[in-house]
Amino acid sequence: MDARQLASDGVLRITDHKFTSNVARNAATPEQLADANTEPGLQMVGYAAWALSQVERFPGLRELELEHLYYQTRGQHLAVSVVASVPVGHVAREWRTKVEPQVEAMKAHAQAARAADVPANFGPACTKYGGCPFMAKCLSGEKTMSLRDKLLVSDRRPTS
């Protein structure tokens, strides 16, 4: 199908397929899909921002339907759709006010020479997916950026 036909009525649906052991426990809400401050929203707003940048592909785009299509992998086999319908202005605002400032902060933090120069963030990411392997260093107050520091030290060693 021609992508231009998808948006002929001004509405484009962006679907991300998700597999989970428990849809009821793990599915995002429509509000989360539309909010770039949430993990699912950041991803979906990113996809939507890309779509907005493709004016030639999607002329007349006025609304986006951000969908997670969940497939339950344990127990009862289910497929559940969660959709957030948002106007293009919402996506542009989310990107400008929430994503761009995060990117700028990441750029600044990437230039830091010492871990102490980067503000600690003990948010939910520390415990996701089995936990961060560096969490103990953060919690102990250790102020090294071990991999970066090791690379810098090895760069300064004289070669024979």
CNS distance restraints for C-alpha pairs under 8 A (distance, minus, plus):
assign (resid   1 and name CA) (resid   5 and name CA) 7.29 0.50 0.50
assign (resid   1 and name CA) (resid   6 and name CA) 7.96 0.50 0.50
assign (resid   2 and name CA) (resid   6 and name CA) 7.16 0.50 0.50
assign (resid   3 and name CA) (resid   7 and name CA) 7.17 0.50 0.50
assign (resid   3 and name CA) (resid  57 and name CA) 6.13 0.50 0.50
assign (resid   3 and name CA) (resid  58 and name CA) 6.80 0.50 0.50
assign (resid   4 and name CA) (resid   8 and name CA) 6.30 0.50 0.50
assign (resid   4 and name CA) (resid  57 and name CA) 5.50 0.50 0.50
assign (resid   4 and name CA) (resid  58 and name CA) 5.23 0.50 0.50
assign (resid   4 and name CA) (resid  59 and name CA) 6.83 0.50 0.50
assign (resid   6 and name CA) (resid  11 and name CA) 7.33 0.50 0.50
assign (resid   6 and name CA) (resid  12 and name CA) 6.04 0.50 0.50
assign (resid   6 and name CA) (resid  58 and name CA) 7.68 0.50 0.50
assign (resid   7 and name CA) (resid  11 and name CA) 5.08 0.50 0.50
assign (resid   7 and name CA) (resid  12 and name CA) 5.18 0.50 0.50
assign (resid   7 and name CA) (resid  58 and name CA) 5.69 0.50 0.50
assign (resid   7 and name CA) (resid  59 and name CA) 7.02 0.50 0.50
assign (resid   7 and name CA) (resid  60 and name CA) 7.06 0.50 0.50
assign (resid   7 and name CA) (resid  61 and name CA) 6.01 0.50 0.50
assign (resid   8 and name CA) (resid  58 and name CA) 7.98 0.50 0.50
assign (resid   8 and name CA) (resid  59 and name CA) 7.70 0.50 0.50
assign (resid   8 and name CA) (resid  60 and name CA) 7.24 0.50 0.50
assign (resid   8 and name CA) (resid  61 and name CA) 7.96 0.50 0.50
assign (resid   9 and name CA) (resid  60 and name CA) 7.87 0.50 0.50
assign (resid   9 and name CA) (resid  61 and name CA) 7.90 0.50 0.50
assign (resid  10 and name CA) (resid  59 and name CA) 7.79 0.50 0.50
assign (resid  10 and name CA) (resid  60 and name CA) 5.36 0.50 0.50
assign (resid  10 and name CA) (resid  61 and name CA) 4.30 0.50 0.50
assign (resid  10 and name CA) (resid  62 and name CA) 4.97 0.50 0.50
assign (resid  10 and name CA) (resid  63 and name CA) 6.18 0.50 0.50
assign (resid  11 and name CA) (resid  61 and name CA) 6.05 0.50 0.50
assign (resid  11 and name CA) (resid  62 and name CA) 6.19 0.50 0.50
assign (resid  11 and name CA) (resid  63 and name CA) 4.80 0.50 0.50
assign (resid  11 and name CA) (resid  64 and name CA) 5.57 0.50 0.50
assign (resid  11 and name CA) (resid  65 and name CA) 7.16 0.50 0.50
assign (resid  12 and name CA) (resid  61 and name CA) 7.13 0.50 0.50
assign (resid  12 and name CA) (resid  63 and name CA) 6.56 0.50 0.50
assign (resid  12 and name CA) (resid  64 and name CA) 4.94 0.50 0.50
assign (resid  12 and name CA) (resid  65 and name CA) 6.06 0.50 0.50
assign (resid  13 and name CA) (resid  64 and name CA) 5.74 0.50 0.50
assign (resid  13 and name CA) (resid  65 and name CA) 4.39 0.50 0.50
assign (resid  13 and name CA) (resid  66 and name CA) 6.04 0.50 0.50
assign (resid  13 and name CA) (resid  67 and name CA) 7.00 0.50 0.50
assign (resid  14 and name CA) (resid  44 and name CA) 7.92 0.50 0.50
assign (resid  14 and name CA) (resid  47 and name CA) 7.48 0.50 0.50
assign (resid  14 and name CA) (resid  48 and name CA) 7.33 0.50 0.50
assign (resid  14 and name CA) (resid  64 and name CA) 7.25 0.50 0.50
assign (resid  14 and name CA) (resid  65 and name CA) 6.09 0.50 0.50
assign (resid  14 and name CA) (resid  66 and name CA) 5.19 0.50 0.50
assign (resid  14 and name CA) (resid  67 and name CA) 5.93 0.50 0.50
assign (resid  15 and name CA) (resid  66 and name CA) 6.38 0.50 0.50
assign (resid  15 and name CA) (resid  67 and name CA) 4.64 0.50 0.50
assign (resid  15 and name CA) (resid  68 and name CA) 5.77 0.50 0.50
assign (resid  15 and name CA) (resid  69 and name CA) 6.73 0.50 0.50
assign (resid  16 and name CA) (resid  67 and name CA) 6.26 0.50 0.50
assign (resid  16 and name CA) (resid  68 and name CA) 5.00 0.50 0.50
assign (resid  16 and name CA) (resid  69 and name CA) 6.17 0.50 0.50
assign (resid  17 and name CA) (resid  68 and name CA) 5.93 0.50 0.50
assign (resid  17 and name CA) (resid  69 and name CA) 4.84 0.50 0.50
assign (resid  17 and name CA) (resid  70 and name CA) 6.10 0.50 0.50
assign (resid  17 and name CA) (resid  71 and name CA) 7.67 0.50 0.50
assign (resid  18 and name CA) (resid  68 and name CA) 6.61 0.50 0.50
assign (resid  18 and name CA) (resid  69 and name CA) 5.90 0.50 0.50
assign (resid  18 and name CA) (resid  70 and name CA) 4.72 0.50 0.50
assign (resid  18 and name CA) (resid  71 and name CA) 6.17 0.50 0.50
assign (resid  19 and name CA) (resid  70 and name CA) 5.71 0.50 0.50
assign (resid  19 and name CA) (resid  71 and name CA) 4.83 0.50 0.50
assign (resid  19 and name CA) (resid  72 and name CA) 6.05 0.50 0.50
assign (resid  19 and name CA) (resid  73 and name CA) 6.58 0.50 0.50
assign (resid  20 and name CA) (resid  26 and name CA) 7.03 0.50 0.50
assign (resid  20 and name CA) (resid  70 and name CA) 6.91 0.50 0.50
assign (resid  20 and name CA) (resid  71 and name CA) 6.21 0.50 0.50
assign (resid  20 and name CA) (resid  72 and name CA) 5.11 0.50 0.50
assign (resid  20 and name CA) (resid  73 and name CA) 5.79 0.50 0.50
assign (resid  20 and name CA) (resid  74 and name CA) 7.90 0.50 0.50
assign (resid  21 and name CA) (resid  72 and name CA) 5.29 0.50 0.50
assign (resid  21 and name CA) (resid  73 and name CA) 4.82 0.50 0.50
assign (resid  21 and name CA) (resid  74 and name CA) 4.95 0.50 0.50
assign (resid  21 and name CA) (resid  75 and name CA) 7.92 0.50 0.50
assign (resid  22 and name CA) (resid  26 and name CA) 6.02 0.50 0.50
assign (resid  22 and name CA) (resid  72 and name CA) 5.83 0.50 0.50
assign (resid  22 and name CA) (resid  73 and name CA) 7.40 0.50 0.50
assign (resid  22 and name CA) (resid  74 and name CA) 6.90 0.50 0.50
assign (resid  23 and name CA) (resid  27 and name CA) 5.26 0.50 0.50
assign (resid  23 and name CA) (resid  70 and name CA) 6.66 0.50 0.50
assign (resid  23 and name CA) (resid  71 and name CA) 7.31 0.50 0.50
assign (resid  23 and name CA) (resid  72 and name CA) 5.76 0.50 0.50
assign (resid  23 and name CA) (resid  78 and name CA) 7.89 0.50 0.50
assign (resid  23 and name CA) (resid  80 and name CA) 7.50 0.50 0.50
assign (resid  27 and name CA) (resid  70 and name CA) 7.18 0.50 0.50
assign (resid  27 and name CA) (resid  82 and name CA) 7.86 0.50 0.50
assign (resid  28 and name CA) (resid  32 and name CA) 6.00 0.50 0.50
assign (resid  28 and name CA) (resid  33 and name CA) 6.71 0.50 0.50
assign (resid  28 and name CA) (resid  40 and name CA) 6.89 0.50 0.50
assign (resid  28 and name CA) (resid  68 and name CA) 7.78 0.50 0.50
assign (resid  28 and name CA) (resid  82 and name CA) 7.32 0.50 0.50
assign (resid  29 and name CA) (resid  33 and name CA) 6.44 0.50 0.50
assign (resid  29 and name CA) (resid  82 and name CA) 6.68 0.50 0.50
assign (resid  30 and name CA) (resid  34 and name CA) 6.48 0.50 0.50
assign (resid  30 and name CA) (resid  82 and name CA) 6.14 0.50 0.50
assign (resid  30 and name CA) (resid  83 and name CA) 5.54 0.50 0.50
assign (resid  30 and name CA) (resid  84 and name CA) 4.54 0.50 0.50
assign (resid  31 and name CA) (resid  35 and name CA) 6.34 0.50 0.50
assign (resid  31 and name CA) (resid  84 and name CA) 6.83 0.50 0.50
assign (resid  32 and name CA) (resid  36 and name CA) 7.82 0.50 0.50
assign (resid  32 and name CA) (resid  38 and name CA) 5.95 0.50 0.50
assign (resid  32 and name CA) (resid  39 and name CA) 7.97 0.50 0.50
assign (resid  32 and name CA) (resid  40 and name CA) 6.39 0.50 0.50
assign (resid  32 and name CA) (resid  41 and name CA) 5.40 0.50 0.50
assign (resid  33 and name CA) (resid  38 and name CA) 7.62 0.50 0.50
assign (resid  33 and name CA) (resid  40 and name CA) 5.47 0.50 0.50
assign (resid  33 and name CA) (resid  41 and name CA) 4.04 0.50 0.50
assign (resid  33 and name CA) (resid  42 and name CA) 7.74 0.50 0.50
assign (resid  33 and name CA) (resid  44 and name CA) 6.26 0.50 0.50
assign (resid  33 and name CA) (resid  45 and name CA) 7.63 0.50 0.50
assign (resid  33 and name CA) (resid  66 and name CA) 6.63 0.50 0.50
assign (resid  33 and name CA) (resid  67 and name CA) 7.63 0.50 0.50
assign (resid  33 and name CA) (resid  83 and name CA) 7.64 0.50 0.50
assign (resid  33 and name CA) (resid  84 and name CA) 6.23 0.50 0.50
assign (resid  34 and name CA) (resid  41 and name CA) 5.23 0.50 0.50
assign (resid  34 and name CA) (resid  44 and name CA) 7.32 0.50 0.50
assign (resid  34 and name CA) (resid  45 and name CA) 6.71 0.50 0.50
assign (resid  34 and name CA) (resid  66 and name CA) 7.36 0.50 0.50
assign (resid  34 and name CA) (resid  84 and name CA) 6.18 0.50 0.50
assign (resid  34 and name CA) (resid  86 and name CA) 7.15 0.50 0.50
assign (resid  34 and name CA) (resid  91 and name CA) 7.93 0.50 0.50
assign (resid  35 and name CA) (resid  41 and name CA) 4.74 0.50 0.50
assign (resid  35 and name CA) (resid  42 and name CA) 6.84 0.50 0.50
assign (resid  35 and name CA) (resid  45 and name CA) 7.51 0.50 0.50
assign (resid  35 and name CA) (resid  94 and name CA) 7.07 0.50 0.50
assign (resid  36 and name CA) (resid  40 and name CA) 7.71 0.50 0.50
assign (resid  36 and name CA) (resid  41 and name CA) 4.49 0.50 0.50
assign (resid  36 and name CA) (resid  42 and name CA) 4.02 0.50 0.50
assign (resid  36 and name CA) (resid  43 and name CA) 7.57 0.50 0.50
assign (resid  36 and name CA) (resid  44 and name CA) 7.92 0.50 0.50
assign (resid  36 and name CA) (resid  45 and name CA) 6.12 0.50 0.50
assign (resid  36 and name CA) (resid  94 and name CA) 6.01 0.50 0.50
assign (resid  36 and name CA) (resid  95 and name CA) 7.34 0.50 0.50
assign (resid  36 and name CA) (resid  98 and name CA) 6.32 0.50 0.50
assign (resid  36 and name CA) (resid  99 and name CA) 6.82 0.50 0.50
assign (resid  37 and name CA) (resid  41 and name CA) 6.66 0.50 0.50
assign (resid  37 and name CA) (resid  42 and name CA) 6.32 0.50 0.50
assign (resid  37 and name CA) (resid  98 and name CA) 6.74 0.50 0.50
assign (resid  38 and name CA) (resid  42 and name CA) 5.91 0.50 0.50
assign (resid  39 and name CA) (resid  43 and name CA) 6.58 0.50 0.50
assign (resid  40 and name CA) (resid  44 and name CA) 6.27 0.50 0.50
assign (resid  41 and name CA) (resid  45 and name CA) 5.70 0.50 0.50
assign (resid  42 and name CA) (resid  46 and name CA) 6.01 0.50 0.50
assign (resid  42 and name CA) (resid  99 and name CA) 7.56 0.50 0.50
assign (resid  43 and name CA) (resid  47 and name CA) 6.42 0.50 0.50
assign (resid  44 and name CA) (resid  48 and name CA) 6.13 0.50 0.50
assign (resid  44 and name CA) (resid  66 and name CA) 6.32 0.50 0.50
assign (resid  45 and name CA) (resid  49 and name CA) 5.95 0.50 0.50
assign (resid  45 and name CA) (resid  91 and name CA) 6.12 0.50 0.50
assign (resid  45 and name CA) (resid  94 and name CA) 7.26 0.50 0.50
assign (resid  45 and name CA) (resid  95 and name CA) 7.03 0.50 0.50
assign (resid  46 and name CA) (resid  50 and name CA) 6.29 0.50 0.50
assign (resid  46 and name CA) (resid  95 and name CA) 7.53 0.50 0.50
assign (resid  47 and name CA) (resid  51 and name CA) 6.39 0.50 0.50
assign (resid  48 and name CA) (resid  52 and name CA) 6.27 0.50 0.50
assign (resid  48 and name CA) (resid  64 and name CA) 7.10 0.50 0.50
assign (resid  48 and name CA) (resid  66 and name CA) 7.68 0.50 0.50
assign (resid  48 and name CA) (resid  91 and name CA) 6.68 0.50 0.50
assign (resid  49 and name CA) (resid  53 and name CA) 6.40 0.50 0.50
assign (resid  49 and name CA) (resid  91 and name CA) 6.35 0.50 0.50
assign (resid  49 and name CA) (resid  92 and name CA) 6.77 0.50 0.50
assign (resid  49 and name CA) (resid  95 and name CA) 7.07 0.50 0.50
assign (resid  50 and name CA) (resid  54 and name CA) 6.67 0.50 0.50
assign (resid  51 and name CA) (resid  55 and name CA) 7.64 0.50 0.50
assign (resid  51 and name CA) (resid  58 and name CA) 7.36 0.50 0.50
assign (resid  52 and name CA) (resid  58 and name CA) 7.75 0.50 0.50
assign (resid  52 and name CA) (resid  61 and name CA) 7.64 0.50 0.50
assign (resid  52 and name CA) (resid  88 and name CA) 7.43 0.50 0.50
assign (resid  54 and name CA) (resid  58 and name CA) 6.19 0.50 0.50
assign (resid  55 and name CA) (resid  59 and name CA) 5.27 0.50 0.50
assign (resid  55 and name CA) (resid  60 and name CA) 7.94 0.50 0.50
assign (resid  55 and name CA) (resid  61 and name CA) 7.95 0.50 0.50
assign (resid  61 and name CA) (resid  88 and name CA) 7.37 0.50 0.50
assign (resid  62 and name CA) (resid  87 and name CA) 5.89 0.50 0.50
assign (resid  62 and name CA) (resid  88 and name CA) 5.48 0.50 0.50
assign (resid  63 and name CA) (resid  85 and name CA) 6.89 0.50 0.50
assign (resid  63 and name CA) (resid  86 and name CA) 5.64 0.50 0.50
assign (resid  63 and name CA) (resid  87 and name CA) 4.23 0.50 0.50
assign (resid  63 and name CA) (resid  88 and name CA) 5.37 0.50 0.50
assign (resid  64 and name CA) (resid  85 and name CA) 5.72 0.50 0.50
assign (resid  64 and name CA) (resid  86 and name CA) 5.37 0.50 0.50
assign (resid  64 and name CA) (resid  87 and name CA) 6.16 0.50 0.50
assign (resid  64 and name CA) (resid  88 and name CA) 6.66 0.50 0.50
assign (resid  65 and name CA) (resid  83 and name CA) 6.20 0.50 0.50
assign (resid  65 and name CA) (resid  84 and name CA) 5.58 0.50 0.50
assign (resid  65 and name CA) (resid  85 and name CA) 4.37 0.50 0.50
assign (resid  65 and name CA) (resid  86 and name CA) 6.38 0.50 0.50
assign (resid  66 and name CA) (resid  83 and name CA) 5.46 0.50 0.50
assign (resid  66 and name CA) (resid  84 and name CA) 5.12 0.50 0.50
assign (resid  66 and name CA) (resid  85 and name CA) 6.30 0.50 0.50
assign (resid  66 and name CA) (resid  86 and name CA) 7.72 0.50 0.50
assign (resid  67 and name CA) (resid  81 and name CA) 6.70 0.50 0.50
assign (resid  67 and name CA) (resid  82 and name CA) 5.53 0.50 0.50
assign (resid  67 and name CA) (resid  83 and name CA) 4.35 0.50 0.50
assign (resid  67 and name CA) (resid  84 and name CA) 6.51 0.50 0.50
assign (resid  68 and name CA) (resid  81 and name CA) 5.93 0.50 0.50
assign (resid  68 and name CA) (resid  82 and name CA) 5.33 0.50 0.50
assign (resid  68 and name CA) (resid  83 and name CA) 6.61 0.50 0.50
assign (resid  69 and name CA) (resid  79 and name CA) 6.83 0.50 0.50
assign (resid  69 and name CA) (resid  80 and name CA) 5.76 0.50 0.50
assign (resid  69 and name CA) (resid  81 and name CA) 4.50 0.50 0.50
assign (resid  69 and name CA) (resid  82 and name CA) 6.43 0.50 0.50
assign (resid  70 and name CA) (resid  78 and name CA) 7.78 0.50 0.50
assign (resid  70 and name CA) (resid  79 and name CA) 5.42 0.50 0.50
assign (resid  70 and name CA) (resid  80 and name CA) 5.07 0.50 0.50
assign (resid  70 and name CA) (resid  81 and name CA) 6.22 0.50 0.50
assign (resid  70 and name CA) (resid  82 and name CA) 7.97 0.50 0.50
assign (resid  71 and name CA) (resid  77 and name CA) 7.28 0.50 0.50
assign (resid  71 and name CA) (resid  78 and name CA) 5.69 0.50 0.50
assign (resid  71 and name CA) (resid  79 and name CA) 4.55 0.50 0.50
assign (resid  71 and name CA) (resid  80 and name CA) 6.64 0.50 0.50
assign (resid  72 and name CA) (resid  76 and name CA) 7.27 0.50 0.50
assign (resid  72 and name CA) (resid  77 and name CA) 5.49 0.50 0.50
assign (resid  72 and name CA) (resid  78 and name CA) 5.12 0.50 0.50
assign (resid  72 and name CA) (resid  79 and name CA) 6.44 0.50 0.50
assign (resid  73 and name CA) (resid  77 and name CA) 6.37 0.50 0.50
assign (resid  73 and name CA) (resid  78 and name CA) 7.94 0.50 0.50
assign (resid  86 and name CA) (resid  90 and name CA) 6.20 0.50 0.50
assign (resid  86 and name CA) (resid  91 and name CA) 7.21 0.50 0.50
assign (resid  87 and name CA) (resid  91 and name CA) 6.98 0.50 0.50
assign (resid  88 and name CA) (resid  92 and name CA) 6.34 0.50 0.50
assign (resid  89 and name CA) (resid  93 and name CA) 6.11 0.50 0.50
assign (resid  90 and name CA) (resid  94 and name CA) 6.11 0.50 0.50
assign (resid  91 and name CA) (resid  95 and name CA) 6.13 0.50 0.50
assign (resid  92 and name CA) (resid  96 and name CA) 6.08 0.50 0.50
assign (resid  93 and name CA) (resid  97 and name CA) 5.80 0.50 0.50
assign (resid  93 and name CA) (resid  98 and name CA) 7.93 0.50 0.50
assign (resid  94 and name CA) (resid  98 and name CA) 5.44 0.50 0.50
assign (resid  94 and name CA) (resid  99 and name CA) 6.83 0.50 0.50
assign (resid  95 and name CA) (resid  99 and name CA) 4.84 0.50 0.50
assign (resid  95 and name CA) (resid 100 and name CA) 6.15 0.50 0.50
assign (resid  96 and name CA) (resid 100 and name CA) 5.43 0.50 0.50
assign (resid  96 and name CA) (resid 101 and name CA) 7.58 0.50 0.50
assign (resid  97 and name CA) (resid 101 and name CA) 6.65 0.50 0.50
assign (resid  98 and name CA) (resid 102 and name CA) 6.56 0.50 0.50
assign (resid  99 and name CA) (resid 103 and name CA) 6.28 0.50 0.50
assign (resid 100 and name CA) (resid 104 and name CA) 6.27 0.50 0.50
assign (resid 101 and name CA) (resid 105 and name CA) 6.22 0.50 0.50
assign (resid 102 and name CA) (resid 106 and name CA) 6.14 0.50 0.50
assign (resid 103 and name CA) (resid 107 and name CA) 6.22 0.50 0.50
assign (resid 104 and name CA) (resid 108 and name CA) 6.32 0.50 0.50
assign (resid 105 and name CA) (resid 109 and name CA) 6.12 0.50 0.50
assign (resid 106 and name CA) (resid 110 and name CA) 6.04 0.50 0.50
assign (resid 107 and name CA) (resid 111 and name CA) 6.74 0.50 0.50
assign (resid 108 and name CA) (resid 112 and name CA) 7.01 0.50 0.50
assign (resid 109 and name CA) (resid 117 and name CA) 7.82 0.50 0.50
assign (resid 109 and name CA) (resid 118 and name CA) 5.87 0.50 0.50
assign (resid 112 and name CA) (resid 117 and name CA) 5.93 0.50 0.50
assign (resid 112 and name CA) (resid 118 and name CA) 6.73 0.50 0.50
assign (resid 113 and name CA) (resid 117 and name CA) 7.17 0.50 0.50
assign (resid 114 and name CA) (resid 118 and name CA) 7.41 0.50 0.50
assign (resid 114 and name CA) (resid 143 and name CA) 7.22 0.50 0.50
assign (resid 114 and name CA) (resid 144 and name CA) 6.50 0.50 0.50
assign (resid 114 and name CA) (resid 145 and name CA) 6.46 0.50 0.50
assign (resid 115 and name CA) (resid 143 and name CA) 5.40 0.50 0.50
assign (resid 115 and name CA) (resid 144 and name CA) 5.53 0.50 0.50
assign (resid 115 and name CA) (resid 145 and name CA) 5.41 0.50 0.50
assign (resid 116 and name CA) (resid 143 and name CA) 5.62 0.50 0.50
assign (resid 116 and name CA) (resid 144 and name CA) 7.69 0.50 0.50
assign (resid 120 and name CA) (resid 138 and name CA) 7.63 0.50 0.50
assign (resid 122 and name CA) (resid 126 and name CA) 6.15 0.50 0.50
assign (resid 124 and name CA) (resid 128 and name CA) 6.56 0.50 0.50
assign (resid 125 and name CA) (resid 131 and name CA) 7.59 0.50 0.50
assign (resid 125 and name CA) (resid 132 and name CA) 7.63 0.50 0.50
assign (resid 126 and name CA) (resid 131 and name CA) 5.44 0.50 0.50
assign (resid 126 and name CA) (resid 132 and name CA) 5.18 0.50 0.50
assign (resid 126 and name CA) (resid 135 and name CA) 6.57 0.50 0.50
assign (resid 127 and name CA) (resid 131 and name CA) 3.90 0.50 0.50
assign (resid 127 and name CA) (resid 132 and name CA) 6.27 0.50 0.50
assign (resid 128 and name CA) (resid 132 and name CA) 7.45 0.50 0.50
assign (resid 131 and name CA) (resid 135 and name CA) 7.51 0.50 0.50
assign (resid 134 and name CA) (resid 138 and name CA) 6.58 0.50 0.50
assign (resid 135 and name CA) (resid 139 and name CA) 6.12 0.50 0.50
assign (resid 136 and name CA) (resid 140 and name CA) 5.95 0.50 0.50
assign (resid 137 and name CA) (resid 141 and name CA) 6.31 0.50 0.50
assign (resid 137 and name CA) (resid 142 and name CA) 5.29 0.50 0.50
assign (resid 137 and name CA) (resid 143 and name CA) 7.90 0.50 0.50
assign (resid 138 and name CA) (resid 142 and name CA) 6.11 0.50 0.50
assign (resid 138 and name CA) (resid 143 and name CA) 7.69 0.50 0.50
assign (resid 144 and name CA) (resid 149 and name CA) 7.06 0.50 0.50
assign (resid 145 and name CA) (resid 149 and name CA) 5.68 0.50 0.50
assign (resid 146 and name CA) (resid 150 and name CA) 5.94 0.50 0.50
assign (resid 147 and name CA) (resid 151 and name CA) 6.21 0.50 0.50
assign (resid 148 and name CA) (resid 152 and name CA) 6.19 0.50 0.50
assign (resid 149 and name CA) (resid 153 and name CA) 6.09 0.50 0.50
assign (resid 150 and name CA) (resid 154 and name CA) 6.06 0.50 0.50
assign (resid 151 and name CA) (resid 155 and name CA) 6.13 0.50 0.50
assign (resid 152 and name CA) (resid 156 and name CA) 6.50 0.50 0.50
assign (resid 153 and name CA) (resid 157 and name CA) 6.53 0.50 0.50
